[in-house]
Amino acid sequence: MPISKKDIKGIKDVFTRSLEPFSKAIQSDLVKIDKRLIGVEGRLTGVEDRLTGVEDRLTGVEADVKWMRENTSELFEKLDRILALFEKHEQELIIMSAQLRRLEDRVSKLETDLKGNK
């Protein structure tokens, strides 16, 4: 027995009625997914903007670090010179202190001799 056009239309109507709620549910879910993806995309754009800002700041930090590396040796040379001058100054003070003590001893001896000769 062959299938008539009426039978085909009936089968088609049954499938359409059966699949329509499923189709609407899928469409609703796809709309929800689309909205969530739009939200995620917006947040990712915000993160991308923040990362760009971080990259810009890091570029500045890298430039500062490079400058510090290039100038560190000069800074240490100057510190070495300052320390050497400080040590030299300290040695000079020690020598001058010893000389001052010897002079005070000589003056004291001369004063004692002058008192004794009177």
LODO-149947 format. One record per atom (N, C-alpha, C): residue in three letters; atom name; x, y, z. Coordinates in pm, whole numbers. Layout:
BEGIN
REC residu atome   east  north     up
REC    ALA    CA      X      Y      Z
...
***
This chain:
BEGIN
REC residu atome   east  north     up
REC    MET     N     82   -114      0
REC    MET    CA      0      0      0
REC    MET     C     89    124      0
REC    PRO     N     70    205   -101
REC    PRO    CA    152    324   -113
REC    PRO     C    106    434    -15
REC    ILE     N    204    522     17
REC    ILE    CA    176    633    110
REC    ILE     C    120    749     26
REC    SER     N     11    802     74
REC    SER    CA    -53    910      0
REC    SER     C      3   1044     45
REC    LYS     N    -34   1146    -34
REC    LYS    CA     10   1282      0
REC    LYS     C    -53   1324    132
REC    LYS     N   -171   1277    158
REC    LYS    CA   -240   1308    282
REC    LYS     C   -166   1246    400
REC    ASP     N   -119   1121    382
REC    ASP    CA    -42   1055    487
REC    ASP     C     89   1131    514
REC    ILE     N    154   1172    406
REC    ILE    CA    281   1245    420
REC    ILE     C    257   1376    495
REC    LYS     N    147   1444    458
REC    LYS    CA    115   1571    526
REC    LYS     C     87   1544    673
REC    GLY     N     19   1437    705
REC    GLY    CA    -10   1403    843
REC    GLY     C    116   1372    921
REC    ILE     N    204   1297    859
REC    ILE    CA    332   1263    925
REC    ILE     C    413   1391    948
REC    LYS     N    410   1477    846
REC    LYS    CA    483   1603    856
REC    LYS     C    426   1687    969
REC    ASP     N    296   1693    981
REC    ASP    CA    233   1770   1088
REC    ASP     C    269   1713   1226
REC    VAL     N    271   1580   1237
REC    VAL    CA    306   1516   1364
REC    VAL     C    450   1551   1401
REC    PHE     N    540   1540   1304
REC    PHE    CA    681   1575   1330
REC    PHE     C    695   1722   1367
REC    THR     N    625   1807   1295
REC    THR    CA    633   1950   1322
REC    THR     C    582   1981   1461
REC    ARG     N    469   1925   1499
REC    ARG    CA    414   1949   1633
REC    ARG     C    505   1891   1741
REC    SER     N    565   1777   1712
REC    SER    CA    653   1712   1809
REC    SER     C    784   1789   1825
REC    LEU     N    835   1837   1715
REC    LEU    CA    967   1903   1719
REC    LEU     C    958   2052   1753
REC    GLU     N    841   2112   1741
REC    GLU    CA    829   2256   1765
REC    GLU     C    868   2295   1907
REC    PRO     N    820   2226   2013
REC    PRO    CA    864   2264   2148
REC    PRO     C   1015   2246   2166
REC    PHE     N   1066   2139   2108
REC    PHE    CA   1211   2114   2115
REC    PHE     C   1286   2226   2045
REC    SER     N   1237   2267   1929
REC    SER    CA   1300   2374   1852
REC    SER     C   1296   2505   1930
REC    LYS     N   1180   2535   1994
REC    LYS    CA   1168   2659   2073
REC    LYS     C   1263   2656   2194
REC    ALA     N   1274   2540   2257
REC    ALA    CA   1363   2527   2372
REC    ALA     C   1508   2549   2329
REC    ILE     N   1545   2493   2215
REC    ILE    CA   1682   2512   2163
REC    ILE     C   1705   2657   2129
REC    GLN     N   1606   2722   2065
REC    GLN    CA   1621   2863   2032
REC    GLN     C   1636   2947   2159
REC    SER     N   1557   2916   2261
REC    SER    CA   1565   2989   2388
REC    SER     C   1704   2971   2450
REC    ASP     N   1752   2847   2449
REC    ASP    CA   1886   2820   2504
REC    ASP     C   1993   2892   2425
REC    LEU     N   1977   2896   2293
REC    LEU    CA   2077   2965   2210
REC    LEU     C   2076   3115   2236
REC    VAL     N   1957   3172   2262
REC    VAL    CA   1949   3315   2296
REC    VAL     C   2022   3341   2428
REC    LYS     N   1999   3253   2527
REC    LYS    CA   2067   3266   2656
REC    LYS     C   2219   3255   2639
REC    ILE     N   2260   3158   2561
REC    ILE    CA   2404   3139   2536
REC    ILE     C   2462   3261   2467
REC    ASP     N   2387   3315   2371
REC    ASP    CA   2433   3433   2298
REC    ASP     C   2450   3551   2394
REC    LYS     N   2353   3572   2484
REC    LYS    CA   2364   3681   2581
REC    LYS     C   2484   3662   2673
REC    ARG     N   2504   3539   2718
REC    ARG    CA   2618   3512   2805
REC    ARG     C   2750   3535   2732
REC    LEU     N   2754   3494   2606
REC    LEU    CA   2877   3515   2527
REC    LEU     C   2904   3663   2506
REC    ILE     N   2796   3741   2486
REC    ILE    CA   2814   3886   2472
REC    ILE     C   2871   3943   2602
REC    GLY     N   2821   3896   2716
REC    GLY    CA   2875   3941   2845
REC    GLY     C   3021   3903   2862
REC    VAL     N   3052   3780   2827
REC    VAL    CA   3191   3733   2837
REC    VAL     C   3280   3815   2745
REC    GLU     N   3231   3842   2626
REC    GLU    CA   3309   3921   2529
REC    GLU     C   3335   4061   2584
REC    GLY     N   3235   4119   2649
REC    GLY    CA   3253   4251   2710
REC    GLY     C   3358   4248   2819
REC    ARG     N   3351   4144   2904
REC    ARG    CA   3452   4133   3011
REC    ARG     C   3590   4110   2953
REC    LEU     N   3599   4030   2849
REC    LEU    CA   3730   4006   2786
REC    LEU     C   3786   4133   2725
REC    THR     N   3699   4216   2671
REC    THR    CA   3744   4345   2617
REC    THR     C   3801   4430   2730
REC    GLY     N   3731   4429   2846
REC    GLY    CA   3782   4502   2962
REC    GLY     C   3916   4449   3008
REC    VAL     N   3929   4318   3011
REC    VAL    CA   4057   4256   3051
REC    VAL     C   4166   4292   2950
REC    GLU     N   4131   4290   2824
REC    GLU    CA   4229   4325   2720
REC    GLU     C   4276   4469   2738
REC    ASP     N   4184   4560   2768
REC    ASP    CA   4221   4699   2791
REC    ASP     C   4313   4711   2913
REC    ARG     N   4279   4638   3019
REC    ARG    CA   4364   4642   3138
REC    ARG     C   4502   4584   3109
REC    LEU     N   4508   4476   3032
REC    LEU    CA   4637   4417   2998
REC    LEU     C   4720   4512   2913
REC    THR     N   4654   4586   2826
REC    THR    CA   4726   4686   2747
REC    THR     C   4788   4791   2839
REC    GLY     N   4711   4833   2939
REC    GLY    CA   4764   4929   3036
REC    GLY     C   4882   4871   3113
REC    VAL     N   4872   4745   3153
REC    VAL    CA   4982   4679   3224
REC    VAL     C   5104   4671   3133
REC    GLU     N   5084   4636   3008
REC    GLU    CA   5196   4628   2914
REC    GLU     C   5264   4764   2900
REC    ASP     N   5184   4871   2893
REC    ASP    CA   5241   5005   2881
REC    ASP     C   5324   5039   3005
REC    ARG     N   5270   5005   3124
REC    ARG    CA   5346   5034   3246
REC    ARG     C   5473   4950   3252
REC    LEU     N   5464   4824   3210
REC    LEU    CA   5583   4737   3212
REC    LEU     C   5690   4789   3116
REC    THR     N   5647   4847   3006
REC    THR    CA   5744   4906   2913
REC    THR     C   5820   5017   2983
REC    GLY     N   5749   5098   3061
REC    GLY    CA   5815   5204   3137
REC    GLY     C   5910   5148   3240
REC    VAL     N   5869   5041   3309
REC    VAL    CA   5954   4978   3410
REC    VAL     C   6078   4918   3344
REC    GLU     N   6059   4855   3229
REC    GLU    CA   6173   4797   3157
REC    GLU     C   6274   4905   3121
REC    ALA     N   6224   5020   3077
REC    ALA    CA   6314   5131   3043
REC    ALA     C   6391   5177   3166
REC    ASP     N   6321   5186   3281
REC    ASP    CA   6388   5226   3405
REC    ASP     C   6494   5125   3447
REC    VAL     N   6460   4997   3438
REC    VAL    CA   6555   4891   3476
REC    VAL     C   6676   4895   3384
REC    LYS     N   6653   4916   3256
REC    LYS    CA   6764   4924   3160
REC    LYS     C   6855   5042   3196
REC    TRP     N   6794   5158   3228
REC    TRP    CA   6873   5274   3266
REC    TRP     C   6953   5245   3393
REC    MET     N   6889   5179   3490
REC    MET    CA   6958   5148   3615
REC    MET     C   7075   5053   3589
REC    ARG     N   7055   4953   3504
REC    ARG    CA   7165   4861   3472
REC    ARG     C   7280   4934   3406
REC    GLU     N   7246   5025   3315
REC    GLU    CA   7351   5097   3243
REC    GLU     C   7427   5192   3336
REC    ASN     N   7361   5244   3438
REC    ASN    CA   7423   5343   3524
REC    ASN     C   7470   5288   3658
REC    THR     N   7448   5161   3683
REC    THR    CA   7488   5101   3810
REC    THR     C   7639   5105   3827
REC    SER     N   7713   5073   3723
REC    SER    CA   7859   5072   3736
REC    SER     C   7911   5211   3769
REC    GLU     N   7852   5313   3707
REC    GLU    CA   7894   5451   3736
REC    GLU     C   7863   5485   3881
REC    LEU     N   7748   5444   3929
REC    LEU    CA   7710   5469   4067
REC    LEU     C   7806   5400   4164
REC    PHE     N   7840   5273   4135
REC    PHE    CA   7931   5201   4223
REC    PHE     C   8072   5262   4219
REC    GLU     N   8114   5312   4104
REC    GLU    CA   8244   5378   4097
REC    GLU     C   8244   5502   4186
REC    LYS     N   8137   5579   4180
REC    LYS    CA   8129   5700   4263
REC    LYS     C   8125   5663   4411
REC    LEU     N   8050   5558   4445
REC    LEU    CA   8047   5513   4585
REC    LEU     C   8185   5467   4631
REC    ASP     N   8258   5396   4544
REC    ASP    CA   8393   5352   4578
REC    ASP     C   8483   5472   4605
REC    ARG     N   8470   5577   4521
REC    ARG    CA   8552   5697   4540
REC    ARG     C   8517   5767   4672
REC    ILE     N   8388   5773   4702
REC    ILE    CA   8345   5835   4828
REC    ILE     C   8399   5757   4947
REC    LEU     N   8391   5624   4942
REC    LEU    CA   8444   5542   5051
REC    LEU     C   8595   5559   5065
REC    ALA     N   8665   5567   4952
REC    ALA    CA   8810   5587   4958
REC    ALA     C   8842   5722   5021
REC    LEU     N   8767   5826   4983
REC    LEU    CA   8790   5958   5044
REC    LEU     C   8759   5955   5194
REC    PHE     N   8654   5884   5232
REC    PHE    CA   8619   5873   5374
REC    PHE     C   8731   5803   5451
REC    GLU     N   8783   5693   5396
REC    GLU    CA   8891   5620   5463
REC    GLU     C   9017   5706   5473
REC    LYS     N   9046   5779   5366
REC    LYS    CA   9164   5868   5366
REC    LYS     C   9145   5977   5472
REC    HIS     N   9026   6033   5478
REC    HIS    CA   8997   6137   5577
REC    HIS     C   9012   6081   5719
REC    GLU     N   8962   5959   5740
REC    GLU    CA   8972   5895   5870
REC    GLU     C   9119   5875   5909
REC    GLN     N   9202   5830   5814
REC    GLN    CA   9344   5810   5841
REC    GLN     C   9412   5944   5873
REC    GLU     N   9375   6048   5799
REC    GLU    CA   9433   6180   5825
REC    GLU     C   9397   6228   5965
REC    LEU     N   9273   6203   6008
REC    LEU    CA   9231   6242   6143
REC    LEU     C   9310   6167   6250
REC    ILE     N   9336   6040   6226
REC    ILE    CA   9414   5961   6322
REC    ILE     C   9556   6016   6332
REC    ILE     N   9616   6045   6217
REC    ILE    CA   9753   6101   6215
REC    ILE     C   9756   6237   6283
REC    MET     N   9659   6323   6251
REC    MET    CA   9655   6457   6311
REC    MET     C   9631   6448   6462
REC    SER     N   9552   6352   6504
REC    SER    CA   9527   6334   6647
REC    SER     C   9656   6294   6719
REC    ALA     N   9734   6205   6657
REC    ALA    CA   9861   6163   6716
REC    ALA     C   9958   6281   6722
REC    GLN     N   9963   6359   6613
REC    GLN    CA  10052   6476   6612
REC    GLN     C  10010   6577   6719
REC    LEU     N   9877   6595   6733
REC    LEU    CA   9828   6689   6833
REC    LEU     C   9867   6643   6974
REC    ARG     N   9859   6513   7001
REC    ARG    CA   9900   6461   7132
REC    ARG     C  10048   6488   7156
REC    ARG     N  10132   6463   7053
REC    ARG    CA  10277   6488   7069
REC    ARG     C  10303   6637   7096
REC    LEU     N  10230   6725   7025
REC    LEU    CA  10249   6868   7048
REC    LEU     C  10205   6908   7189
REC    GLU     N  10094   6852   7233
REC    GLU    CA  10047   6881   7369
REC    GLU     C  10149   6832   7471
REC    ASP     N  10208   6716   7446
REC    ASP    CA  10312   6664   7537
REC    ASP     C  10432   6758   7539
REC    ARG     N  10473   6805   7421
REC    ARG    CA  10589   6896   7414
REC    ARG     C  10560   7027   7486
REC    VAL     N  10437   7080   7463
REC    VAL    CA  10400   7207   7530
REC    VAL     C  10398   7185   7681
REC    SER     N  10343   7073   7723
REC    SER    CA  10337   7044   7866
REC    SER     C  10478   7033   7923
REC    LYS     N  10569   6968   7851
REC    LYS    CA  10707   6954   7898
REC    LYS     C  10776   7090   7904
REC    LEU     N  10753   7172   7800
REC    LEU    CA  10812   7306   7799
REC    LEU     C  10759   7389   7915
REC    GLU     N  10631   7381   7944
REC    GLU    CA  10573   7455   8055
REC    GLU     C  10634   7409   8188
REC    THR     N  10654   7277   8200
REC    THR    CA  10714   7222   8322
REC    THR     C  10858   7271   8336
REC    ASP     N  10933   7270   8225
REC    ASP    CA  11071   7317   8228
REC    ASP     C  11079   7465   8264
REC    LEU     N  10985   7546   8210
REC    LEU    CA  10985   7690   8240
REC    LEU     C  10954   7714   8386
REC    LYS     N  10867   7639   8445
REC    LYS    CA  10832   7655   8587
REC    LYS     C  10950   7614   8675
REC    GLY     N  11021   7510   8629
REC    GLY    CA  11134   7461   8706
REC    GLY     C  11252   7558   8701
REC    ASN     N  11269   7636   8597
REC    ASN    CA  11380   7730   8581
REC    ASN     C  11353   7863   8650
REC    LYS     N  11245   7889   8697
REC    LYS    CA  11213   8017   8762
REC    LYS     C  11258   8020   8901
***
